[in-house]
């Protein structure tokens, strides 16, 4: 059975009511037929549901589908993408430990590494994802893991996952990949040695801007530690959100194909405008790491970024001149979205660090949606021509 069919047909066992669609299990706890059954379930001698902070049929279905896509045996669904990032770090780090991180990470991930972990005595060294020569010099005896994001948000920097996997193995580092932008439809970090894979399910996995959610999937040994930490700290996804996201996965591959097709057309069009300085899109032939992107991704993704000629006022004028695209910080929606990362999602970063991550004040991020491509292009062209 092909993955697309399995995503649609993988479902929680039917109840006595013979429902066609998985029902919502909106319950905090689960009952037992006897004291002995409850005892054996709590001691793991008997498999079964206990409490929705631990597991729930709706979460199990969603996690199972994500494990199928990412080719991993275990996972845990969280209340947001950042909960998944935090779990991936804190399930393995202690006071005195050191993190190796790509400098091109999501803004809130930077805040965890720069503001929260130092309070616990945990330090981080950032490395240029495109300059692998400097990585070895950044490793210390107390370095425990490496975390990367590819393509990066929003600079679309591409990390060589094969090299990164080999590097982490040779230095005995846990290899964590944020696969949010590519999704498992376009990229499989597991095939390059990543033990843990993180997603903000709020983005493409939901795909319609309805719910918050995150997930971390990985190998059994690592996920045992993650699940222990998560169950006793509580950043669990709600059953309702898991139900929504499980249904969303049924159309993920179809949606990603159109996102990518539309994004490629938008990128091609943007290169033709004199008002635009640089266009970044992984499957654009002018993209610096085009060959690497083609090697490890099946399509280019749904995000296009570009820099305008001029200053930040030109950026504001372009954004305010759009008539259809939504102005918001989310991405991966059916609706096309425009964002100015330097003043929103990455505004808390040091300006010099933002530039290292490929985020200038002139950079604009477009999450290309599923509207008719002619309407998307017309809205962008109309605003550019007003500059």
C-alpha positions as CSV (number, residue, x, y, z in Angstrom):
1,X,0.0,0.0,0.0
2,X,1.4,3.4,-1.0
3,X,2.0,6.2,1.6
4,X,-0.9,8.4,0.4
5,X,-3.3,5.5,0.7
6,X,-2.0,4.5,4.1
7,X,-2.4,8.1,5.4
8,X,-6.0,8.1,4.4
9,X,-6.8,4.5,5.6
10,X,-4.8,4.5,8.8
11,X,-7.4,5.1,11.4
12,X,-8.3,4.4,15.1
13,X,-10.2,1.1,15.5
14,X,-13.9,1.5,15.0
15,X,-16.1,1.5,18.0
16,X,-19.4,-0.4,18.3
17,X,-21.1,2.5,16.6
18,X,-19.4,1.6,13.3
19,X,-18.4,5.3,12.5
20,X,-16.6,5.9,9.2
21,X,-14.5,8.8,10.5
22,X,-12.5,8.6,13.7
23,X,-14.5,10.1,16.6
24,X,-13.2,12.8,19.0
25,X,-12.0,11.4,22.3
26,X,-12.5,14.5,24.5
27,X,-11.8,12.8,27.8
28,X,-9.2,13.5,30.4
29,X,-8.9,9.9,31.6
30,X,-9.9,6.4,30.8
31,X,-11.8,3.8,32.9
32,X,-10.8,0.2,33.8
33,X,-12.8,-3.0,34.2
34,X,-11.0,-3.9,37.4
35,X,-8.4,-2.7,39.9
36,X,-6.1,-5.4,38.5
37,X,-6.5,-4.1,35.0
38,X,-5.7,-0.5,36.1
39,X,-2.6,-1.8,38.0
40,X,-1.3,-3.7,35.0
41,X,-1.9,-0.8,32.7
42,X,0.0,1.6,34.9
43,X,2.9,-0.8,35.3
44,X,3.1,-1.2,31.5
45,X,2.3,-5.0,31.8
46,X,-0.9,-4.3,29.8
47,X,-1.2,-1.9,26.9
48,X,-3.9,0.7,27.1
49,X,-5.0,4.3,27.6
50,X,-4.5,5.8,31.0
51,X,-4.7,9.6,30.9
52,X,-4.7,12.1,28.0
53,X,-1.6,13.8,29.2
54,X,0.1,10.5,28.5
55,X,-1.7,9.3,25.4
56,X,-5.1,9.5,23.7
57,X,-6.6,7.7,20.7
58,X,-6.7,10.9,18.6
59,X,-3.0,11.7,19.4
60,X,-2.0,8.1,18.7
61,X,-3.5,8.2,15.2
62,X,-1.8,11.5,14.4
63,X,1.5,10.4,15.8
64,X,1.3,7.1,13.9
65,X,0.8,8.9,10.6
66,X,3.7,11.3,11.2
67,X,5.9,8.3,12.1
68,X,4.9,6.7,8.9
69,X,5.8,9.8,6.9
70,X,9.1,10.4,8.7
71,X,10.1,6.7,8.8
72,X,10.5,6.7,12.6
73,X,9.1,4.3,15.1
74,X,7.9,6.7,17.9
75,X,6.7,10.2,18.5
76,X,5.0,12.7,20.8
77,X,2.5,15.3,19.8
78,X,2.9,18.7,21.5
79,X,0.8,21.8,22.1
80,X,2.9,23.9,19.6
81,X,6.0,23.6,17.5
82,X,8.1,25.4,20.1
83,X,7.1,22.8,22.7
84,X,8.5,20.2,20.4
85,X,11.8,22.1,20.0
86,X,12.1,22.6,23.7
87,X,11.4,18.9,24.3
88,X,14.1,17.9,21.8
89,X,16.6,20.0,23.7
90,X,15.7,19.6,27.3
91,X,15.2,15.8,27.2
92,X,18.9,15.5,26.7
93,X,20.6,18.6,28.2
94,X,21.9,19.3,31.7
95,X,23.8,22.0,33.4
96,X,27.3,22.3,31.9
97,X,26.3,20.9,28.5
98,X,26.9,22.6,25.2
99,X,24.8,22.8,22.0
100,X,26.0,23.2,18.4
101,X,23.4,25.0,16.4
102,X,22.9,26.4,12.9
103,X,22.8,30.2,13.0
104,X,19.8,29.9,10.6
105,X,17.0,28.9,13.0
106,X,13.5,30.1,13.7
107,X,13.5,33.2,16.0
108,X,11.9,31.5,19.0
109,X,14.4,28.7,18.8
110,X,17.1,31.4,19.1
111,X,15.3,32.7,22.1
112,X,15.4,29.3,23.8
113,X,19.1,28.9,23.1
114,X,20.1,32.5,23.9
115,X,17.8,33.5,26.8
116,X,16.4,30.4,28.5
117,X,19.1,27.7,28.4
118,X,21.9,29.9,29.7
119,X,19.8,30.3,32.9
120,X,20.2,26.6,33.3
121,X,24.0,26.7,32.6
122,X,23.7,25.4,29.1
123,X,25.6,27.2,26.3
124,X,25.3,27.3,22.6
125,X,27.7,28.0,19.7
126,X,26.2,29.0,16.4
127,X,27.8,27.9,13.1
128,X,27.3,29.0,9.5
129,X,25.3,26.2,7.9
130,X,27.1,26.8,4.6
131,X,30.6,26.8,6.1
132,X,31.1,23.3,7.4
133,X,34.9,23.8,7.9
134,X,34.1,25.8,11.1
135,X,31.9,23.1,12.6
136,X,34.7,20.9,14.0
137,X,36.3,23.8,15.7
138,X,33.1,24.6,17.5
139,X,32.7,21.1,19.1
140,X,33.7,20.8,22.8
141,X,34.0,17.8,25.0
142,X,30.7,18.8,26.6
143,X,28.8,19.2,23.3
144,X,25.8,16.9,23.4
145,X,23.8,17.7,20.2
146,X,23.4,19.6,17.0
147,X,20.2,21.2,15.9
148,X,19.6,22.5,12.4
149,X,16.7,23.7,10.2
150,X,16.6,23.2,6.5
151,X,15.4,25.0,4.5
152,X,15.7,27.7,7.2
153,X,13.0,30.1,8.2
154,X,13.0,32.6,6.6
155,X,16.4,32.8,4.8
156,X,16.0,29.4,3.0
157,X,19.5,28.3,3.8
158,X,20.1,24.7,2.9
159,X,22.1,22.4,5.1
160,X,23.8,19.4,3.6
161,X,22.0,16.7,5.6
162,X,24.2,13.9,4.5
163,X,27.4,15.7,5.6
164,X,25.7,16.8,8.8
165,X,24.6,13.3,9.6
166,X,28.2,12.0,9.1
167,X,29.6,14.9,11.2
168,X,27.3,14.2,14.1
169,X,28.0,10.5,14.0
170,X,31.8,11.1,14.0
171,X,31.5,13.5,17.0
172,X,28.9,11.4,18.8
173,X,26.3,14.1,18.7
174,X,22.6,13.8,18.8
175,X,21.3,15.0,15.4
176,X,18.1,17.0,15.5
177,X,16.4,18.4,12.4
178,X,13.6,20.9,12.2
179,X,11.8,19.7,9.0
180,X,8.9,22.2,9.2
181,X,9.5,24.0,5.9
182,X,10.1,20.9,3.8
183,X,7.6,18.5,5.5
184,X,8.2,14.8,5.2
185,X,6.6,15.0,1.7
186,X,9.6,16.8,0.3
187,X,12.5,15.7,2.6
188,X,13.4,12.7,4.8
189,X,16.0,13.6,7.4
190,X,15.9,10.1,8.8
191,X,17.7,8.9,5.6
192,X,20.7,11.1,6.5
193,X,21.1,9.9,10.1
194,X,18.8,12.3,12.1
195,X,17.7,10.6,15.3
196,X,15.0,13.3,16.1
197,X,12.8,15.2,13.7
198,X,10.7,18.2,14.8
199,X,7.7,19.9,13.2
200,X,5.5,22.9,13.9
201,X,2.2,21.2,12.9
202,X,0.7,24.6,12.9
203,X,2.2,25.2,9.5
204,X,1.9,22.9,6.5
205,X,0.6,19.9,8.4
206,X,-2.5,21.7,9.3
207,X,-2.4,23.8,6.2
208,X,-5.4,26.0,6.9
209,X,-4.3,28.2,9.8
210,X,-6.8,26.6,12.2
211,X,-4.9,25.0,15.1
212,X,-1.6,25.1,17.0
213,X,0.5,21.9,17.3
214,X,3.9,20.4,17.2
215,X,5.4,16.9,17.0
216,X,8.7,15.2,17.6
217,X,9.4,11.8,16.1
218,X,12.5,9.7,16.4
219,X,14.3,6.5,17.2
220,X,13.1,4.4,20.2
221,X,16.1,5.1,22.5
222,X,15.9,8.8,22.1
223,X,12.1,9.0,22.1
224,X,11.9,7.1,25.4
225,X,13.7,10.0,27.0
226,X,11.5,12.6,25.2
227,X,8.3,10.8,26.1
228,X,9.3,10.5,29.8
229,X,10.2,14.3,29.9
230,X,7.0,15.2,28.1
231,X,4.6,13.1,30.1
232,X,5.8,14.6,33.4
233,X,6.0,18.2,32.2
234,X,2.8,18.3,30.2
235,X,3.2,20.1,26.9
236,X,0.8,17.7,25.2
237,X,-1.4,18.4,22.2
238,X,-5.2,18.5,22.8
239,X,-7.3,15.6,21.3
240,X,-9.2,18.0,19.2
241,X,-6.1,19.5,17.6
242,X,-4.8,16.0,17.0
243,X,-8.0,15.0,15.3
244,X,-7.9,18.1,13.0
245,X,-4.2,17.4,12.1
246,X,-4.7,13.8,11.4
247,X,-7.4,14.6,8.9
248,X,-5.1,17.3,7.4
249,X,-2.4,14.8,6.7
250,X,-4.7,13.0,4.3
251,X,-4.3,15.9,1.9
252,X,-0.7,17.0,2.7
253,X,1.0,15.6,-0.3
254,X,-1.7,17.0,-2.7
255,X,-1.4,20.4,-1.0
256,X,2.4,20.4,-1.1
257,X,2.5,19.7,-4.8
258,X,0.4,22.8,-5.5
259,X,2.2,25.0,-3.0
260,X,5.5,24.1,-4.7
261,X,4.1,24.6,-8.3
262,X,2.8,28.0,-7.3
263,X,5.9,29.0,-5.4
264,X,8.1,28.1,-8.4
265,X,6.0,30.4,-10.7
266,X,6.1,33.2,-8.2
267,X,9.9,32.9,-7.9
268,X,10.4,33.0,-11.7
269,X,8.1,36.1,-12.0
270,X,9.9,38.0,-9.2
271,X,13.3,37.6,-10.9
272,X,11.9,39.7,-13.8
273,X,11.2,42.8,-11.7
274,X,13.9,45.6,-11.4
275,X,12.4,46.5,-8.0
276,X,13.7,43.1,-6.7
277,X,17.3,42.6,-5.8
278,X,17.6,39.0,-4.9
279,X,15.1,36.1,-5.1
280,X,15.6,32.9,-3.0
281,X,13.8,29.7,-3.8
282,X,15.5,26.3,-3.5
283,X,14.5,25.0,-6.9
284,X,15.3,28.3,-8.7
285,X,18.4,27.7,-10.9
286,X,20.0,30.9,-9.6
287,X,19.7,29.7,-6.0
288,X,23.2,29.3,-4.5
289,X,22.5,25.7,-3.3
290,X,20.2,24.6,-6.1
291,X,22.0,21.3,-6.7
292,X,22.0,20.4,-2.9
293,X,18.3,21.3,-2.7
294,X,17.6,19.0,-5.7
295,X,19.6,16.2,-4.0
296,X,17.8,16.1,-0.7
297,X,14.3,17.6,-1.6
298,X,11.8,16.3,-4.1
299,X,10.3,19.7,-4.7
300,X,11.3,23.3,-3.8
301,X,8.7,24.0,-1.0
302,X,6.1,26.7,-0.7
303,X,8.2,29.6,0.6
304,X,9.7,32.3,-1.6
305,X,11.8,35.1,-0.1
306,X,13.2,38.2,-1.9
307,X,14.9,41.4,-1.1
308,X,13.6,44.7,-2.4
309,X,15.8,47.5,-3.7
310,X,15.5,50.5,-1.3
311,X,14.9,50.7,2.4
312,X,12.4,49.4,4.9
313,X,9.9,52.0,3.8
314,X,9.8,50.4,0.4
315,X,9.1,47.0,2.1
316,X,6.2,48.5,4.0
317,X,4.8,50.1,0.8
318,X,4.9,46.8,-1.0
319,X,3.3,44.9,1.8
320,X,0.6,47.6,2.3
321,X,-0.1,47.7,-1.4
322,X,-1.1,44.0,-1.5
323,X,-4.8,43.5,-1.9
324,X,-5.2,39.8,-1.6
325,X,-2.3,38.3,0.3
326,X,-2.8,38.2,4.0
327,X,-0.4,40.1,6.3
328,X,0.4,37.7,9.2
329,X,3.3,35.8,10.7
330,X,2.0,32.3,10.0
331,X,2.9,30.2,6.9
332,X,1.9,27.0,5.2
333,X,-1.7,28.1,4.8
334,X,-4.1,27.7,1.8
335,X,-4.1,31.5,1.7
336,X,-1.0,33.2,0.5
337,X,0.8,35.2,3.2
338,X,3.3,38.0,3.3
339,X,5.7,38.6,6.3
340,X,8.5,41.0,7.1
341,X,10.7,38.8,9.3
342,X,13.1,41.5,10.5
343,X,10.3,43.3,12.3
344,X,8.2,40.3,13.3
345,X,9.3,36.6,13.6
346,X,13.0,37.4,14.0
347,X,12.8,40.9,15.5
348,X,14.2,39.8,18.9
349,X,17.5,38.6,17.3
350,X,20.6,40.7,17.3
351,X,20.8,42.6,14.0
352,X,24.2,41.1,13.2
353,X,22.9,37.6,14.0
354,X,19.9,38.2,11.7
355,X,22.2,39.0,8.8
356,X,24.2,35.9,9.4
357,X,21.0,33.9,9.2
358,X,20.3,35.6,5.8
359,X,17.7,38.1,7.1
360,X,18.1,41.6,5.9
361,X,15.8,44.6,6.6
362,X,14.7,44.4,3.0
363,X,13.8,40.7,3.1
364,X,10.2,39.7,2.4
365,X,8.8,36.2,3.0
366,X,5.9,35.0,0.9
367,X,4.2,31.7,1.9
368,X,2.6,30.9,-1.4
369,X,-0.9,29.5,-1.0
370,X,-3.3,27.5,-3.1
371,X,-5.3,30.3,-4.7
372,X,-5.3,30.4,-8.5
373,X,-1.7,31.3,-9.5
374,X,-2.8,34.1,-11.8
375,X,-4.5,35.9,-8.9
376,X,-1.4,35.4,-6.6
377,X,1.0,36.8,-9.3
378,X,-1.4,39.6,-10.2
379,X,-1.5,40.9,-6.6
380,X,2.3,40.8,-6.2
381,X,2.9,42.4,-9.6
382,X,0.4,45.2,-8.9
383,X,2.1,46.1,-5.6
384,X,5.6,46.0,-7.1
385,X,4.6,48.2,-10.0
386,X,3.4,50.9,-7.5
387,X,6.9,51.2,-5.9
